[in-house]
Amino acid sequence: MNSIFKTIIALVLLITLSCSEKDNATILNQQTTKTYNLASKNADNISGTAKFIKNSNGSVTLELDLNNTIDAALHPAHIHFNTAAESGLIALNLNSVNGSTGKSSTTFIELDNGSPINYQDILNFDGYINVHLSATDLGTIISQADIGQNALSGESVSYNLDEKNSSGISGVAQFLERLNGEALAVLELSGTVLNGNYPAYIYKNDVATTGPIVFTYNNVNGSTGMSSTNLSEFDDTFEFLYEDVLNYSGHVNVHLSATDLTIVAQANIGSNANIALPVIYNVTNSGAGSYVFTGNDLTAESNPDFTFVRGNTYVFNINTPGHPFYLKTIQGNTATNAYSNGVTNNGTDNGTLTFTVPLDAPDTLYYNCEFHAVMTGTITITD
């Protein structure tokens, strides 16, 4: 019995030690990794992941794993300095992605310039990854990801870009926080024209007050309707980060072209986000018979009636020589009974009349030519 008991004890110890060794081996084989999503950059919808692996000898392995790559093709890949929105020089050449498998693996301990780099350095790296179509077409990027400190935190804020000047263009201005506190500033528009190139800026103050340009976006590509720009400072190099956007008194204008700064889309941002955009009308005349309005769904409309909302702003760009345009409390020609509360430049025949409707405005107002009673319309005021 004693011999049998000893045998059983030995077997139990052997099994226990064996299990312990397997558990330790599992722990030793566990790897520290960081994965970034590679977004598609072309119509072929090639996307995937970039996984950095911390190796026990201090080296780092980068595994690229892409979907929808081109069979039998070789797709060059690199780590670059800076953000993808800014672009930058190549920091590290990677092994090309095999189009048949969508995979690539590169192990490294230094950058191309000889600077040592380890796994922790990667987590703090100011860079991005590009995967290209081919060695002969490096200009076509098929997949891309910001990495390290440039990766997105998951926090973002969006503002609707409203159509202006009957452009048919509208969209969204989005700011996405990076891990380093900077922001990826994205414009996404619909209705842009193929091969168009639309300048865009952040301006100081709200759209009604207007103000100077403080930040310049990369132009919106008319073919895609997209623009991506890194935001870390104003044009004058004053620091401006994601958290600053949330409370900034500003607005975004997108313009038709570099030679025609007509505003095609617009949004108040930051602390101005809840301020309604002004409604803009261009006003001409048809002889002495009518004022003609275009804008805000009106196209060459003669003497229309309006409904305005208290607290909102309405802008009339007047070009009616010899026919001064008045907002009035009593319908009829002459300059008497002009309504002045919230009105600037009342009675102009060549300029801008702005009307911010006071909360105590009467329920009914009128517009009228100073000299011709038939050039008139009714303005109904509501809450």
C-alpha positions, 0 to 999 in steps of 0.5 A: 500500500505504501508503494502504491500511495507514493506512486499516486503522489508522484503522478499528482505532482507530475501532473501539477508541475506539467500544468504549471509549466504550461501555464507559465509558458502561456504567460511567457508567450503572451505579447504586448500589442497595439492595433490601429485601423487602416482606413480605405483611401480609394474606391477599391475599399482596401482597409484592415489593421496595423498591429505593433508587437513588443518582442522580448529582445527589444525589437518591434514587429509590425503586422499589416493585415488588409482586405480586398488587396489586388491578387499577385500585386505588391503594395509598398508600405511606410511609416511616415513622420507627422500626421496623414493630414499634414504628410511627412517624410518616410520614417521607416520602409516596411516590407510590401503587402502581399496582394494575394494574402493582404499581409506584411510583417516587418521587424525593426529596432531602428528607423531608416535614419538609424535612430533607435525605436522601441515599442514604447516609442511607437506608442508616442510616435508622431507619425502615420502609415501609408500603403500604396498601390504599387512601386510605380504608383506611390501617389495612389494611397490605398490605405492609411492610419495615424498612429502613436500620439496622432491616433484618435481618442474617440471624442469628437464634435460636429457642426452642420454646414448649411447651404449658402447662396443657392449653391446646392452644397451642404455638409458637416464640419467635424473635429476629432480629438487626437491622443496628444490633444490636437484635432483632425479637422474634417469637412465632408460636403455633398453637392460639390462639383467634380474637379472643383477646389473649395477653399475653407477657413475658420473665422472669428466671431459668429456668421452675423458679426463676421471676423478675420480668418484664424485658421486655413483648411486644406481645400475641399476636393470637389471630386470627393467632397472631403478635406482633412487638416491637422489642427494644433494652432491658428495661422498665426501659430497661437496654440489651438487644440481640440478642447479650445474648439468647443468654447471658441467663438467662431464660424466656418465658411467654405468658398466657391474657389480661390478667385471667387470667394462666394460662400457656398456652405457655412456653420457657427462653431464652438460657443456660437453653435446654437446661434441661428445662421442669418438668412440672406437675400439678394434684392434687385428691382424690376423698374418701379414695379417691384423688388426682386428677391433671390436666396433662401429658396426664393428665385427672382421672386417679386414682392414676396411676403415673409415670415421672420422669427424673433431672435433670428437675423435676416440680411438683405444685399440691396442693389436697387439704385433709386429705390431706397429699401425701408423696413416700416411699421406702416405700409406705404412709400416715404421714409416715415414710420421706418422701423429701426430696432435691430435694423442697420442701414435702413433705407439703403439702395446700394448696400447691406441691410441687416435685421436681427428681429428683437424679442419685442418686435411687432407681429407685422412689419412691411418693406417698402420703397421710399418713392413707389408704393407698389414696391412692397410686401408684408413681414409676419413676425413669429416666435 
